[in-house]
Amino acid sequence: MPVVIGFEGSANKIGIGIIRDGEVLSNPRRTYITPPGQGFMPSDTARHHRAVILTVLKEALEQAGLKPADIDCVAYTKGPGMGAPLVTVALVARTVAQLWGKPLLGVNHCIGHIEMGRLITKANNPTVLYVSGGNTQVIAYSEQRYRIFGETIDIAVGNCLDRFARVIKISNDPSPGYNIEQMAKKGSHFVELPYTVKGMDVSFSGILSYIEETVFSMLVEITERAMAHCGSQEVLIVGGVGCNLRLQEMMGVMCKERGAKLFATDERFCIDNGAMIAQAGWEMFRSGQVTELEDSWITQRYRTDEVEVTWRD
């Protein structure tokens, strides 16, 4: 039973998690929170990660009750994400791997979300809606690839929500999307918005002055199309926006009408975390993959469908 430690820091969350044979042993995390009306800059985010990453590493080992000698592999987020935070975390992971004498694995952030969702929910072969600050994709597995059926053609849904929150000065604590959700629960009037679905892709940039219900309807529509194409009876929502209960409710209605099943996780696992990188790393390591030191770079644009999924049939 390999034990894998995962380092995640592609955006404003820094997390380190430890996985052993499908069991989450630890998963501490810190969030860089900026004042209302402000986003997070790459350099400031990287500075935050540098300041806390060793503390988070110590917490992860202590919570798991393990020593460095107990770790079999060190996984880190290779991308996609923000350059400076990715580099910060990759450097620490590379250093730890060399100090501990352990193999290293660069993990695709998106696949980390998918594999964590599959682990926690036990979904078998779902159509995946991946929604986060930097990514919006409808994904299904086929022939050792996670194939992208549809995606945003401009900004990601999480980025759309975050920028809307900045415009109207909504607090970033604990997250803009969460606070928008709480405000939306109190609303009673539906505002007609531009609805932009282009084939299997969506566009959010034109509706920044409005929010939530229409955006989620667009996501449900393209997810349902992918399900129909694949003959799928399962939907898995992953990514930070996947915590939104209204999105889960709307997707649940669609699934019920199709006789399908919806899978989702809570904020422990849908928001960026180290355990998801550890879990994807565990799957990769078990199938014989490692990343040589000279290949352990990062890339801000690392697509989900670039990765050969050697651990699935």
C-alpha positions in Angstrom: 0.0 0.0 0.0 2.0 3.0 -1.2 1.8 6.2 0.8 1.9 9.4 -1.3 2.1 13.0 -0.2 0.6 15.6 -2.4 1.5 19.3 -2.7 -1.1 21.7 -4.2 -0.7 25.4 -4.7 -1.9 26.4 -8.1 -4.0 29.4 -7.0 -4.8 31.0 -3.6 -5.0 27.7 -1.7 -1.9 25.9 -0.4 -2.5 22.4 0.7 -0.6 19.2 1.5 -2.3 15.9 1.8 -1.3 12.3 2.4 -3.1 9.3 0.9 -2.6 5.6 1.7 -4.5 3.1 -0.4 -7.6 5.2 -0.8 -7.6 6.6 2.7 -7.1 10.3 3.4 -4.6 10.4 6.3 -4.3 14.2 6.5 -5.3 17.2 4.4 -4.4 20.6 6.0 -4.8 23.7 3.9 -4.4 27.5 4.1 -6.1 30.2 1.9 -4.7 33.5 0.9 -7.6 36.0 1.4 -7.5 39.5 0.0 -9.7 42.5 1.0 -13.2 42.9 -0.6 -12.9 44.3 -4.2 -9.5 42.8 -4.8 -8.3 39.7 -6.5 -5.0 37.8 -5.7 -1.9 38.6 -7.6 0.5 35.8 -8.5 3.5 37.3 -6.6 1.6 38.0 -3.5 0.0 34.5 -3.5 3.4 32.9 -4.0 4.7 34.9 -1.0 1.8 33.7 1.1 2.6 30.1 0.1 6.3 30.4 0.9 5.4 31.7 4.3 3.2 28.8 5.4 4.2 25.8 3.3 6.6 24.3 5.8 4.1 24.7 8.6 1.4 23.0 6.5 3.9 20.2 5.7 4.6 19.6 9.4 0.9 19.5 10.1 0.3 17.0 7.3 2.9 14.6 8.7 1.8 15.1 12.3 -1.9 14.5 11.5 -1.1 11.4 9.6 1.2 10.2 12.3 4.0 9.5 9.8 7.7 10.3 9.3 9.4 11.1 6.0 10.7 7.5 5.9 7.0 6.3 5.7 6.4 8.2 2.5 6.8 6.3 -0.8 6.3 9.1 -3.3 6.1 13.0 -3.5 3.4 14.4 -5.8 3.0 18.0 -6.8 0.8 20.1 -9.0 2.5 20.6 -12.4 -0.3 22.8 -13.7 -2.5 24.3 -14.8 -2.5 27.4 -12.6 -0.8 30.6 -11.7 3.0 30.6 -12.5 4.5 32.0 -9.4 2.5 29.9 -6.9 3.1 26.7 -9.0 6.8 27.3 -9.0 6.9 27.9 -5.3 5.2 24.6 -4.5 7.1 22.7 -7.1 10.4 23.8 -5.7 9.5 22.7 -2.2 8.2 19.3 -3.5 11.4 18.8 -5.5 13.5 19.6 -2.5 11.6 17.4 -0.2 11.8 14.5 -2.7 15.6 14.8 -2.9 16.0 15.2 0.9 13.9 12.2 1.6 15.2 10.2 -1.3 11.7 9.6 -2.8 10.5 9.5 -6.4 8.7 12.6 -7.7 5.4 12.9 -9.7 4.1 15.9 -11.5 0.2 15.8 -11.4 -2.3 17.6 -13.6 -4.5 19.7 -11.3 -7.7 18.9 -13.1 -7.1 15.2 -12.9 -6.4 15.6 -9.2 -9.9 16.9 -8.8 -11.4 14.1 -10.9 -9.6 11.3 -9.1 -10.4 12.8 -5.7 -14.1 13.0 -6.7 -14.1 9.4 -7.9 -12.4 8.2 -4.6 -14.8 10.1 -2.3 -18.1 9.5 -4.1 -17.3 6.0 -5.5 -18.7 7.1 -8.9 -17.8 4.5 -11.4 -17.5 6.1 -14.8 -19.2 9.5 -14.6 -19.5 12.5 -17.0 -17.6 15.1 -15.1 -18.4 18.8 -14.8 -15.2 20.5 -13.6 -15.9 24.0 -12.5 -13.4 26.2 -10.7 -11.7 29.6 -10.6 -9.5 28.8 -13.6 -11.3 26.0 -15.4 -14.7 25.1 -16.8 -14.9 21.8 -18.6 -17.3 18.9 -19.3 -15.2 15.7 -19.3 -15.7 12.0 -19.9 -13.1 9.1 -19.9 -12.4 7.1 -23.0 -9.4 5.0 -24.1 -6.9 6.2 -21.5 -7.7 9.9 -21.8 -10.1 12.3 -20.0 -11.7 13.7 -23.1 -13.0 17.3 -23.0 -16.5 17.5 -24.6 -17.1 21.2 -23.9 -15.4 24.1 -22.1 -15.5 27.9 -21.6 -14.3 29.9 -24.6 -13.4 32.9 -22.5 -13.3 33.1 -18.7 -14.0 30.2 -16.2 -17.2 30.2 -14.2 -15.3 30.6 -10.9 -13.4 33.6 -12.4 -16.7 35.0 -13.5 -18.2 34.7 -10.0 -15.0 36.1 -8.4 -14.9 39.2 -10.7 -18.6 39.8 -10.1 -17.9 39.7 -6.3 -15.1 42.2 -6.7 -17.3 44.6 -8.7 -19.9 44.8 -5.9 -17.3 44.5 -3.1 -18.4 41.1 -1.7 -16.1 39.7 0.9 -13.4 37.2 -0.1 -13.7 35.4 3.3 -14.1 32.4 3.1 -14.6 32.8 -0.7 -16.5 35.1 -3.1 -18.5 32.2 -4.6 -19.7 31.1 -1.2 -20.8 34.6 -0.2 -22.6 35.0 -3.5 -24.5 31.8 -2.9 -25.6 33.0 0.5 -26.9 36.2 -0.9 -28.7 34.4 -3.8 -30.6 32.3 -1.3 -32.3 35.4 -0.1 -33.3 36.5 -3.6 -36.9 36.2 -4.9 -36.7 37.9 -8.3 -35.2 36.2 -11.4 -33.4 38.5 -13.8 -33.3 37.5 -17.5 -29.7 37.3 -18.6 -27.7 36.6 -21.8 -27.6 32.8 -22.2 -24.6 31.8 -24.3 -24.2 28.2 -25.2 -22.2 27.7 -28.4 -22.4 24.0 -29.4 -20.8 22.3 -26.4 -18.9 25.4 -25.2 -20.1 28.3 -23.0 -19.2 32.0 -22.7 -19.4 33.8 -19.4 -17.7 37.2 -20.1 -20.9 38.8 -21.4 -22.9 38.3 -18.2 -20.5 39.6 -15.5 -23.0 42.2 -14.5 -25.5 39.5 -13.7 -25.0 36.1 -12.0 -25.6 32.5 -10.8 -28.9 31.0 -12.1 -28.3 31.5 -15.8 -24.6 30.6 -15.5 -25.5 27.3 -13.8 -28.3 26.5 -16.3 -25.7 26.7 -19.1 -23.5 24.3 -17.3 -26.3 21.8 -16.7 -27.2 22.0 -20.4 -23.8 21.1 -21.8 -23.3 18.4 -19.1 -26.6 16.8 -20.2 -25.5 16.8 -23.8 -22.3 15.1 -23.0 -24.2 12.5 -21.0 -26.4 11.8 -24.0 -23.4 11.5 -26.3 -21.7 9.0 -23.9 -24.7 7.1 -22.7 -23.7 8.1 -19.2 -26.0 7.7 -16.1 -23.6 9.4 -13.7 -22.6 13.0 -13.2 -19.6 14.0 -11.0 -19.2 17.7 -10.1 -15.6 18.7 -9.1 -13.7 21.9 -8.5 -14.2 24.8 -6.1 -17.5 25.9 -7.7 -18.8 22.4 -7.3 -19.4 23.1 -3.7 -22.3 25.4 -4.6 -25.5 23.8 -3.4 -27.7 25.6 -6.0 -25.5 24.1 -8.8 -25.8 20.7 -7.2 -29.6 21.2 -6.9 -30.1 22.2 -10.5 -27.8 19.3 -11.7 -29.8 17.0 -9.5 -33.1 17.9 -11.2 -31.6 17.2 -14.6 -30.2 13.8 -13.4 -33.5 12.8 -11.8 -35.3 13.5 -15.1 -32.9 11.3 -16.9 -32.9 8.6 -14.3 -29.2 9.3 -13.6 -27.2 9.8 -10.4 -25.4 12.9 -9.2 -22.2 12.7 -7.2 -20.6 15.7 -5.5 -18.3 16.4 -2.5 -18.1 19.0 0.2 -15.6 21.8 0.7 -13.0 19.5 2.2 -12.4 17.9 -1.2 -14.0 20.1 -4.0 -11.9 23.1 -3.0 -8.2 22.8 -4.0 -6.4 20.5 -1.6 -3.3 18.5 -1.2 -5.0 15.1 -0.9 -6.4 15.3 -4.4 -2.9 15.6 -5.8 -1.8 12.8 -3.5 -4.6 10.6 -4.8 -3.9 11.2 -8.5 -0.2 10.7 -7.7 -1.1 7.5 -5.9 -2.9 6.2 -9.0 0.0 7.3 -11.3 2.7 5.8 -9.0 0.8 2.6 -8.7 0.7 2.3 -12.6 4.5 2.8 -12.8 4.8 6.5 -13.5 7.4 8.8 -12.1 8.8 12.2 -13.0 12.5 12.6 -13.5 14.0 15.6 -11.8 15.0 17.2 -15.1 11.4 16.9 -16.2 9.9 18.3 -13.1 8.9 21.7 -14.4 5.5 23.5 -14.2 3.2 24.6 -16.9 0.4 27.1 -16.6 -1.5 25.6 -19.5 -1.6 21.9 -18.9 -4.8 20.5 -20.4 -6.7 17.6 -18.9 -6.7 15.7 -22.2 -2.9 15.8 -22.5 -2.4 13.2 -19.8 -2.3 9.5 -20.6 -4.5 7.8 -17.9 -2.5 4.6 -17.4 -4.3 3.6 -14.3 -7.7 3.1 -15.8 -8.8 0.4 -18.3 
